[in-house]
């Protein structure tokens, strides 16, 4: 018997809010992916969240695997974070002057992370990466940077660049409004390709300031790189006097407290953070050795500043979050929970022989509608497979399971997801896959 699509949930109130929002914001949203352009229906307006659950304006309840795109590793409305924020709000929201809370968050991070000596707080991941690139250019006195097709590093001009065709290409702008001259300073190559890396350093000898890579590329599917490749990347950058920037906006404090640097056992030159570091508040950061950080203003000549940088309420949320994450059992428990969840999904898929893979690392996972055993490069993802994701996404929403509104996005598990949440989610994912592949 054919599986029936579950009846659509009501989106009446969300729909009305969206119509109104379209009169205020381009596309009705303040960040494009929220517009649900890649899935069925209009966006859900979320009213509240608690632990692993969220509720929309129509009163629909969901188990949330988007988790605000990663920051909420402790789930929604976490008691410690809420209390820390409330305790500090009464002291004032912002001073534009140093506060003790900045020291406390920095101390928590630097004491428990051997890969950076000093840190600078900013207000978003984009800002962190943009500043890291400037630092690399200022330090090396070179202009070119190398990025990988399929890695996202925020929306600064130098990084809104995609590959042309060929092994090593000057980037082509991936957004209107980015000057071609910026794109000309950004070289784009494929992931997991040692030949391309070798070629880029041969062709642009002594011109490359830095190579930037996501700790684990997780913005365009989950493109797990081999440890050998990451070590090759480290070696070749060092040999050529270029810096290695690990963009750990997703992987920082997610793969473990020391993120992808520890996961791969590699020492990057600069590391960027975002998302989890602010516990759901707008915080980004970049860190490096004392020598590199001495280049940053006011000590050095690389200028970087921010009115709301190190905002006390955001620092308080970050401290409450990271205080939980440094507990020795935190990551082993969360990662084991995720591994068991993913293993059950894989087992079901195997019994049904469905052409879908689940790639996963730590508490991140991604459904790839593909027969390939490994997907390590952006061009190995088939665009057509996103049609299958759309069907799954709608069915899951109708069944009370919330995933990001694009098949290129990963899912996150938080410490607030209970065994019961995950059992319910599995049952609905099985049913949604049955519908997709019937
Ligand atoms: N770098 C990575 C790896 C990201 O995943 C993101 C956002 O998703 C960014 C940078 C940009 O961060 P933000 O959206 O906070 O500006």
Boltz pocket constraint, residues with backbone or C-beta under 6 A from the ligand:
constraints:
  - pocket:
      binder: B
      contacts: [[A, 69], [A, 123], [A, 124], [A, 125], [A, 126], [A, 127], [A, 129], [A, 152], [A, 153], [A, 154], [A, 155], [A, 214], [A, 219], [A, 247], [A, 248], [A, 249], [A, 250], [A, 274], [A, 275], [A, 283], [A, 284]]
      max_distance: 6.0
